[in-house]
């Protein structure tokens, strides 16, 4: 179990939903979901989080290129690629992580909205690195449909 994560059973989770909802909202996450399915001889679990954060983009800068450069610097061993979405250009990242003897992974799709000064982030966490491509499909599909709506 990663540091800082507290294990709860599905039955215990129902009693913790209010606290979980408040913690997630305080972290700026607008959506948190879990996808679980049986695959061959094991259970696949992917946790999805969707958030929007403010980010300033210097004038004359390509927002997607800036986000990609920041990710490549922060995660030099990650696979980072640029892809098209309904709203423009997004940046995808995949990286494997090993913690407590387990090989898991993170897939992120970041959609910069330069004019609005925002970045939409879709993150998929998987406990088994074999599920990283599946997490990527979910994050990219959700990111492809993201758009900034004037509020």
Helices and strands as residue ranges (DSSP letters): H 10-26, E 29-39, E 42-54, H 63-74, E 79-85, E 88-99, E 102-113, G 114-116, E 118-126, G 129-131, H 132-144
